[in-house]
Amino acid sequence: MPELSEDCTKRPPPEAPPPAASLIGPPEGPAAVPPEVDPARWENFAVFRETFLVYVSHARYNAAFRAFGDALYEMVLESWGHWPEQPEGYLRSHLRAVVADLRHLEGCLSTLGENPSEDDPYEAALCRTSSLMSAEVGSVAEHIEKKLGSWRGEPS
């Protein structure tokens, strides 16, 4: 068998990847807008928060994130029974997760209400509403936290 020369085993350096702008391309069509979420179908929106997806306004990529979220949710549900039990149990751990999401929304609403427009009365009213609802959402989170106590079995 002939000997291989040292040069034939060397690979050329990889080509530089294309710039990100060429992968995404210009937006096509109208921007994606947040859906109206039916609370009875909340599991259809379980992975990515709409407050995150609003930044992915390119409709095709917004749809891709949603499809990936659906696949991820299905895969997690298929395997979560093999994971360790939550120390506080199913219901309490889920309620703590709900509180965390409510706190996220409380902060988001508070931020959206910080700078009311001086030129647009409607936008200013929306900012005030956002601030008021931030306090309401915070109150709901606090109510659940008090009922949960700090651990299993504590009186509320």
ROMI-591557 format. One record per residue: x, y, z of N, C-alpha, C, CB in turn. Coordinates in steps of 0.05 Angstrom, whole numbers. Glycine has a CB too. Layout:
N
+--------+--------+--------+--------+--------+--------+--------+--------+--------+--------+--------+--------+
|     nX |     nY |     nZ |    caX |    caY |    caZ |     cX |     cY |     cZ |    cbX |    cbY |    cbZ |
+--------+--------+--------+--------+--------+--------+--------+--------+--------+--------+--------+--------+
|      X |      Y |      Z |      X |      Y |      Z |      X |      Y |      Z |      X |      Y |      Z |
...
+--------+--------+--------+--------+--------+--------+--------+--------+--------+--------+--------+--------+
This chain:
156
+--------+--------+--------+--------+--------+--------+--------+--------+--------+--------+--------+--------+
|     nX |     nY |     nZ |    caX |    caY |    caZ |     cX |     cY |     cZ |    cbX |    cbY |    cbZ |
+--------+--------+--------+--------+--------+--------+--------+--------+--------+--------+--------+--------+
|     17 |    -23 |      0 |      0 |      0 |      0 |     18 |     25 |      0 |    -19 |      0 |     24 |
|     12 |     44 |    -17 |     29 |     67 |    -18 |     27 |     84 |      7 |     23 |     84 |    -43 |
|     48 |     97 |     14 |     49 |    115 |     38 |     34 |    141 |     31 |     78 |    121 |     47 |
|     19 |    151 |     50 |      6 |    177 |     46 |     25 |    199 |     53 |    -20 |    179 |     63 |
|     24 |    219 |     36 |     41 |    242 |     43 |     28 |    258 |     65 |     47 |    260 |     18 |
|     44 |    272 |     80 |     34 |    287 |    102 |     14 |    309 |     93 |     56 |    300 |    117 |
|     18 |    320 |     69 |      1 |    342 |     59 |    -27 |    333 |     53 |     13 |    353 |     34 |
|    -32 |    308 |     46 |    -59 |    299 |     39 |    -77 |    295 |     63 |    -57 |    274 |     23 |
|    -65 |    295 |     87 |    -82 |    292 |    111 |    -91 |    318 |    123 |    -66 |    276 |    132 |
|    -80 |    340 |    113 |    -88 |    366 |    124 |   -113 |    376 |    109 |    -65 |    386 |    121 |
|   -132 |    386 |    125 |   -156 |    397 |    114 |   -153 |    427 |    110 |   -181 |    390 |    131 |
|   -165 |    438 |     89 |   -165 |    467 |     87 |   -182 |    479 |    109 |   -175 |    476 |     59 |
|   -176 |    504 |    116 |   -192 |    517 |    137 |   -221 |    519 |    127 |   -181 |    545 |    144 |
|   -240 |    518 |    146 |   -268 |    521 |    138 |   -274 |    549 |    127 |   -287 |    514 |    162 |
|   -294 |    550 |    110 |   -302 |    575 |     99 |   -316 |    591 |    121 |   -320 |    572 |     74 |
|   -314 |    617 |    120 |   -328 |    634 |    139 |   -358 |    631 |    134 |   -320 |    664 |    137 |
|   -374 |    631 |    156 |   -403 |    628 |    152 |   -414 |    654 |    139 |   -417 |    623 |    179 |
|   -437 |    652 |    126 |   -448 |    676 |    114 |   -457 |    695 |    136 |   -472 |    669 |     95 |
|   -458 |    720 |    130 |   -468 |    739 |    150 |   -497 |    732 |    158 |   -466 |    768 |    140 |
|   -503 |    738 |    183 |   -530 |    731 |    193 |   -552 |    744 |    177 |   -532 |    740 |    223 |
|   -547 |    768 |    168 |   -568 |    782 |    152 |   -575 |    767 |    127 |   -558 |    811 |    144 |
|   -556 |    753 |    115 |   -563 |    738 |     91 |   -578 |    712 |     97 |   -537 |    730 |     76 |
|   -576 |    702 |    122 |   -592 |    679 |    130 |   -621 |    686 |    136 |   -579 |    666 |    154 |
|   -625 |    709 |    148 |   -652 |    717 |    156 |   -667 |    729 |    132 |   -651 |    736 |    179 |
|   -654 |    747 |    119 |   -667 |    760 |     96 |   -686 |    781 |    105 |   -681 |    740 |     79 |
|   -696 |    796 |     87 |   -715 |    817 |     94 |   -742 |    805 |    102 |   -719 |    837 |     70 |
|   -756 |    819 |    120 |   -783 |    809 |    127 |   -801 |    808 |    103 |   -795 |    827 |    149 |
|   -817 |    788 |    102 |   -837 |    785 |     81 |   -864 |    786 |     93 |   -833 |    758 |     65 |
|   -881 |    803 |     81 |   -908 |    806 |     91 |   -910 |    821 |    116 |   -920 |    778 |     94 |
|   -934 |    821 |    128 |   -938 |    837 |    153 |   -924 |    824 |    177 |   -968 |    839 |    159 |
|   -919 |    840 |    197 |   -907 |    830 |    222 |   -926 |    811 |    236 |   -899 |    853 |    240 |
|   -914 |    792 |    250 |   -930 |    774 |    267 |   -940 |    790 |    291 |   -913 |    749 |    276 |
|   -964 |    786 |    299 |   -976 |    799 |    322 |   -983 |    778 |    343 |  -1001 |    816 |    315 |
|   -982 |    785 |    369 |   -989 |    766 |    389 |  -1018 |    756 |    386 |   -986 |    778 |    417 |
|  -1022 |    730 |    390 |  -1049 |    719 |    387 |  -1067 |    726 |    411 |  -1048 |    689 |    383 |
|  -1092 |    722 |    407 |  -1111 |    723 |    429 |  -1111 |    695 |    442 |  -1140 |    732 |    420 |
|  -1103 |    694 |    467 |  -1100 |    668 |    480 |  -1126 |    661 |    495 |  -1076 |    669 |    499 |
|  -1137 |    639 |    488 |  -1161 |    628 |    502 |  -1150 |    614 |    527 |  -1177 |    608 |    484 |
|  -1158 |    623 |    551 |  -1147 |    611 |    575 |  -1152 |    580 |    576 |  -1160 |    623 |    599 |
|  -1173 |    571 |    564 |  -1178 |    542 |    564 |  -1158 |    527 |    547 |  -1207 |    536 |    553 |
|  -1144 |    541 |    529 |  -1123 |    528 |    512 |  -1095 |    538 |    519 |  -1130 |    534 |    482 |
|  -1091 |    545 |    544 |  -1065 |    556 |    553 |  -1041 |    539 |    546 |  -1066 |    561 |    583 |
|  -1045 |    512 |    545 |  -1023 |    494 |    539 |  -1012 |    498 |    511 |  -1031 |    466 |    544 |
|  -1028 |    510 |    493 |  -1019 |    515 |    466 |   -998 |    538 |    466 |  -1043 |    522 |    448 |
|   -995 |    551 |    488 |   -976 |    574 |    490 |   -958 |    570 |    514 |   -992 |    600 |    493 |
|   -950 |    545 |    520 |   -937 |    539 |    545 |   -907 |    544 |    545 |   -941 |    511 |    552 |
|   -893 |    547 |    523 |   -864 |    548 |    523 |   -853 |    576 |    523 |   -853 |    532 |    500 |
|   -858 |    591 |    503 |   -847 |    618 |    502 |   -868 |    638 |    510 |   -837 |    624 |    473 |
|   -860 |    657 |    526 |   -879 |    678 |    534 |   -884 |    696 |    510 |   -868 |    695 |    558 |
|   -908 |    706 |    508 |   -915 |    725 |    487 |   -899 |    751 |    490 |   -945 |    731 |    487 |
|   -891 |    758 |    515 |   -875 |    782 |    519 |   -847 |    778 |    507 |   -874 |    788 |    548 |
|   -839 |    753 |    501 |   -814 |    748 |    487 |   -819 |    747 |    457 |   -801 |    722 |    497 |
|   -839 |    732 |    449 |   -845 |    728 |    421 |   -852 |    754 |    406 |   -867 |    708 |    417 |
|   -861 |    775 |    421 |   -868 |    800 |    408 |   -844 |    812 |    394 |   -880 |    820 |    429 |
|   -820 |    805 |    404 |   -795 |    815 |    392 |   -788 |    801 |    366 |   -772 |    813 |    411 |
|   -800 |    777 |    362 |   -796 |    762 |    337 |   -819 |    768 |    318 |   -794 |    731 |    343 |
|   -817 |    792 |    306 |   -840 |    801 |    290 |   -839 |    791 |    261 |   -840 |    831 |    289 |
|   -817 |    780 |    252 |   -815 |    767 |    226 |   -834 |    743 |    227 |   -785 |    760 |    218 |
|   -855 |    743 |    212 |   -876 |    723 |    214 |   -866 |    695 |    211 |   -898 |    728 |    193 |
|   -848 |    690 |    192 |   -838 |    663 |    187 |   -822 |    653 |    211 |   -821 |    662 |    162 |
|   -806 |    670 |    223 |   -790 |    662 |    246 |   -806 |    660 |    271 |   -766 |    682 |    250 |
|   -826 |    677 |    274 |   -845 |    675 |    296 |   -858 |    648 |    295 |   -865 |    698 |    295 |
|   -867 |    640 |    272 |   -880 |    614 |    268 |   -861 |    591 |    275 |   -891 |    610 |    240 |
|   -835 |    594 |    267 |   -815 |    574 |    273 |   -810 |    571 |    303 |   -789 |    581 |    258 |
|   -809 |    594 |    317 |   -806 |    592 |    346 |   -830 |    578 |    359 |   -803 |    621 |    358 |
|   -854 |    584 |    349 |   -878 |    571 |    360 |   -877 |    541 |    354 |   -903 |    584 |    348 |
|   -869 |    533 |    330 |   -868 |    504 |    324 |   -847 |    491 |    341 |   -862 |    500 |    294 |
|   -824 |    504 |    344 |   -803 |    492 |    361 |   -813 |    490 |    390 |   -777 |    510 |    360 |
|   -827 |    510 |    400 |   -839 |    509 |    427 |   -858 |    486 |    430 |   -853 |    536 |    433 |
|   -875 |    481 |    410 |   -893 |    459 |    411 |   -878 |    432 |    413 |   -912 |    459 |    386 |
|   -857 |    429 |    396 |   -842 |    404 |    397 |   -827 |    401 |    423 |   -821 |    404 |    374 |
|   -816 |    422 |    434 |   -802 |    421 |    459 |   -821 |    414 |    482 |   -788 |    448 |    465 |
|   -844 |    426 |    482 |   -864 |    420 |    503 |   -872 |    390 |    502 |   -889 |    438 |    499 |
|   -878 |    380 |    478 |   -885 |    352 |    475 |   -863 |    333 |    485 |   -892 |    345 |    446 |
|   -838 |    340 |    478 |   -815 |    323 |    486 |   -812 |    324 |    517 |   -789 |    332 |    473 |
|   -815 |    347 |    529 |   -812 |    349 |    558 |   -835 |    333 |    571 |   -813 |    378 |    567 |
|   -859 |    336 |    561 |   -881 |    321 |    573 |   -877 |    291 |    571 |   -907 |    329 |    561 |
|   -865 |    282 |    550 |   -860 |    253 |    546 |   -840 |    243 |    567 |   -850 |    248 |    518 |
|   -822 |    260 |    576 |   -800 |    250 |    594 |   -802 |    260 |    622 |   -774 |    258 |    582 |
|   -819 |    279 |    629 |   -817 |    291 |    656 |   -824 |    271 |    678 |   -836 |    314 |    657 |
|   -839 |    250 |    672 |   -845 |    230 |    693 |   -821 |    215 |    703 |   -865 |    211 |    682 |
|   -798 |    217 |    688 |   -774 |    203 |    696 |   -756 |    220 |    713 |   -759 |    194 |    671 |
|   -763 |    245 |    717 |   -747 |    264 |    732 |   -754 |    262 |    762 |   -751 |    292 |    722 |
|   -737 |    273 |    779 |   -743 |    272 |    808 |   -769 |    287 |    815 |   -720 |    285 |    824 |
|   -782 |    278 |    835 |   -807 |    291 |    845 |   -800 |    319 |    855 |   -821 |    274 |    866 |
|   -818 |    337 |    851 |   -815 |    364 |    863 |   -818 |    361 |    893 |   -837 |    384 |    852 |
|   -800 |    375 |    909 |   -801 |    372 |    938 |   -828 |    379 |    950 |   -779 |    388 |    950 |
|   -842 |    399 |    939 |   -867 |    408 |    950 |   -891 |    394 |    937 |   -870 |    438 |    947 |
|   -887 |    377 |    918 |   -908 |    364 |    904 |   -917 |    379 |    878 |   -932 |    361 |    922 |
|   -933 |    366 |    863 |   -942 |    376 |    837 |   -956 |    403 |    838 |   -959 |    355 |    823 |
|   -977 |    404 |    854 |   -994 |    428 |    855 |   -978 |    452 |    865 |  -1018 |    424 |    872 |
|   -965 |    449 |    888 |   -950 |    472 |    899 |   -928 |    481 |    881 |   -939 |    465 |    927 |
|   -914 |    463 |    868 |   -892 |    471 |    851 |   -903 |    486 |    826 |   -875 |    447 |    841 |
|   -926 |    477 |    816 |   -938 |    491 |    794 |   -948 |    519 |    802 |   -961 |    475 |    782 |
|   -959 |    521 |    826 |   -968 |    547 |    835 |   -945 |    566 |    839 |   -984 |    544 |    861 |
|   -922 |    556 |    848 |   -898 |    573 |    851 |   -889 |    582 |    823 |   -875 |    557 |    865 |
|   -891 |    564 |    803 |   -884 |    572 |    776 |   -904 |    593 |    765 |   -885 |    547 |    757 |
|   -929 |    591 |    772 |   -949 |    611 |    764 |   -941 |    638 |    777 |   -977 |    602 |    773 |
|   -934 |    637 |    802 |   -926 |    662 |    816 |   -902 |    674 |    801 |   -919 |    656 |    846 |
|   -882 |    658 |    794 |   -859 |    668 |    779 |   -867 |    682 |    753 |   -839 |    646 |    774 |
|   -886 |    669 |    738 |   -895 |    681 |    713 |   -911 |    707 |    719 |   -913 |    661 |    698 |
|   -927 |    707 |    740 |   -942 |    731 |    747 |   -922 |    754 |    754 |   -961 |    726 |    771 |
|   -901 |    747 |    769 |   -881 |    768 |    776 |   -868 |    779 |    750 |   -860 |    756 |    795 |
|   -863 |    761 |    731 |   -852 |    770 |    705 |   -872 |    790 |    692 |   -848 |    746 |    686 |
|   -897 |    783 |    691 |   -917 |    801 |    680 |   -920 |    827 |    696 |   -944 |    787 |    678 |
|   -918 |    825 |    722 |   -919 |    849 |    739 |   -897 |    868 |    731 |   -917 |    841 |    769 |
|   -873 |    858 |    728 |   -850 |    875 |    720 |   -853 |    886 |    692 |   -824 |    859 |    722 |
|   -862 |    869 |    674 |   -866 |    878 |    646 |   -887 |    900 |    645 |   -875 |    854 |    628 |
|   -909 |    897 |    658 |   -930 |    918 |    659 |   -920 |    943 |    672 |   -955 |    908 |    674 |
|   -904 |    940 |    693 |   -893 |    964 |    706 |   -875 |    979 |    687 |   -878 |    956 |    732 |
|   -858 |    965 |    673 |   -839 |    977 |    654 |   -854 |    991 |    632 |   -820 |    957 |    643 |
|   -875 |    978 |    621 |   -890 |    990 |    599 |   -905 |   1016 |    608 |   -911 |    970 |    589 |
|   -910 |   1018 |    634 |   -924 |   1041 |    644 |   -906 |   1064 |    653 |   -941 |   1033 |    667 |
|   -880 |   1061 |    650 |   -861 |   1081 |    661 |   -860 |   1107 |    647 |   -834 |   1069 |    661 |
|   -863 |   1108 |    621 |   -859 |   1133 |    606 |   -884 |   1140 |    589 |   -835 |   1130 |    588 |
|   -904 |   1150 |    602 |   -928 |   1158 |    587 |   -922 |   1180 |    567 |   -951 |   1166 |    606 |
|   -934 |   1177 |    544 |   -931 |   1197 |    523 |   -942 |   1224 |    531 |   -943 |   1187 |    496 |
|   -928 |   1245 |    525 |   -938 |   1272 |    530 |   -954 |   1282 |    506 |   -915 |   1291 |    537 |
|   -950 |   1269 |    483 |   -962 |   1278 |    458 |   -987 |   1262 |    450 |   -943 |   1276 |    436 |
|   -990 |   1238 |    461 |  -1012 |   1221 |    453 |  -1029 |   1213 |    477 |  -1002 |   1196 |    437 |
|  -1052 |   1224 |    481 |  -1068 |   1218 |    505 |  -1076 |   1189 |    507 |  -1093 |   1235 |    505 |
|  -1081 |   1176 |    484 |  -1088 |   1148 |    485 |  -1065 |   1131 |    495 |  -1097 |   1138 |    456 |
|  -1041 |   1136 |    485 |  -1017 |   1121 |    494 |  -1012 |   1126 |    524 |   -992 |   1129 |    478 |
|  -1016 |   1151 |    532 |  -1013 |   1158 |    561 |  -1033 |   1142 |    578 |  -1017 |   1188 |    565 |
|  -1058 |   1139 |    568 |  -1078 |   1124 |    583 |  -1070 |   1094 |    584 |  -1106 |   1127 |    569 |
|  -1059 |   1084 |    562 |  -1050 |   1056 |    562 |  -1027 |   1052 |    582 |  -1040 |   1048 |    534 |
|  -1009 |   1072 |    584 |   -987 |   1070 |    604 |   -999 |   1070 |    632 |   -968 |   1094 |    600 |
|  -1018 |   1087 |    638 |  -1030 |   1087 |    664 |  -1044 |   1061 |    670 |  -1050 |   1111 |    667 |
|  -1058 |   1050 |    651 |  -1071 |   1024 |    654 |  -1051 |   1002 |    659 |  -1088 |   1017 |    629 |
|  -1028 |   1003 |    645 |  -1007 |    984 |    649 |   -996 |    985 |    677 |   -985 |    988 |    629 |
|   -992 |   1009 |    688 |   -982 |   1012 |    715 |  -1003 |   1002 |    735 |   -976 |   1042 |    721 |
|  -1028 |   1008 |    731 |  -1049 |    999 |    749 |  -1051 |    968 |    749 |  -1076 |   1011 |    742 |
|  -1050 |    956 |    725 |  -1052 |    927 |    723 |  -1027 |    913 |    734 |  -1056 |    919 |    694 |
|  -1004 |    927 |    733 |   -980 |    916 |    746 |   -985 |    911 |    776 |   -956 |    935 |    742 |
|   -997 |    931 |    789 |  -1004 |    928 |    817 |  -1024 |    905 |    822 |  -1014 |    954 |    828 |
|  -1044 |    903 |    804 |  -1064 |    882 |    807 |  -1051 |    854 |    804 |  -1086 |    885 |    786 |
|  -1034 |    851 |    783 |  -1021 |    825 |    779 |  -1003 |    819 |    803 |  -1005 |    826 |    753 |
|   -989 |    839 |    813 |   -972 |    835 |    837 |   -989 |    826 |    860 |   -957 |    860 |    843 |
|  -1013 |    837 |    863 |  -1031 |    829 |    885 |  -1039 |    800 |    883 |  -1055 |    848 |    886 |
|  -1045 |    791 |    858 |  -1052 |    763 |    854 |  -1029 |    745 |    861 |  -1061 |    758 |    824 |
|  -1005 |    752 |    852 |   -981 |    736 |    859 |   -977 |    735 |    889 |   -956 |    748 |    845 |
|   -980 |    757 |    903 |   -977 |    759 |    932 |   -997 |    741 |    946 |   -978 |    788 |    942 |
|  -1022 |    742 |    936 |  -1043 |    726 |    948 |  -1036 |    696 |    947 |  -1070 |    731 |    934 |
|  -1027 |    687 |    923 |  -1020 |    659 |    920 |   -996 |    652 |    938 |  -1013 |    652 |    890 |
|   -976 |    670 |    939 |   -953 |    665 |    956 |   -960 |    662 |    985 |   -933 |    688 |    953 |
|   -978 |    679 |    994 |   -987 |    676 |   1022 |  -1001 |    650 |   1028 |  -1005 |    700 |   1030 |
|  -1018 |    641 |   1009 |  -1032 |    616 |   1012 |  -1013 |    592 |   1012 |  -1053 |    612 |    989 |
|   -992 |    594 |    996 |   -972 |    573 |    995 |   -955 |    571 |   1020 |   -954 |    576 |    971 |
|   -950 |    594 |   1033 |   -932 |    594 |   1056 |   -904 |    589 |   1045 |   -940 |    572 |   1077 |
|   -886 |    583 |   1063 |   -858 |    579 |   1054 |   -852 |    549 |   1049 |   -839 |    590 |   1075 |
|   -870 |    531 |   1058 |   -865 |    503 |   1053 |   -890 |    487 |   1058 |   -842 |    493 |   1071 |
|   -889 |    462 |   1051 |   -912 |    443 |   1053 |   -922 |    442 |   1082 |   -903 |    415 |   1044 |
|   -948 |    442 |   1084 |   -961 |    438 |   1110 |   -963 |    463 |   1128 |   -946 |    418 |   1124 |
|   -952 |    486 |   1119 |   -954 |    509 |   1136 |   -982 |    521 |   1133 |   -932 |    530 |   1128 |
|   -992 |    532 |   1155 |  -1019 |    545 |   1153 |  -1016 |    571 |   1136 |  -1030 |    551 |   1181 |
|  -1038 |    578 |   1123 |  -1037 |    603 |   1107 |  -1055 |    623 |   1119 |  -1046 |    597 |   1078 |
+--------+--------+--------+--------+--------+--------+--------+--------+--------+--------+--------+--------+
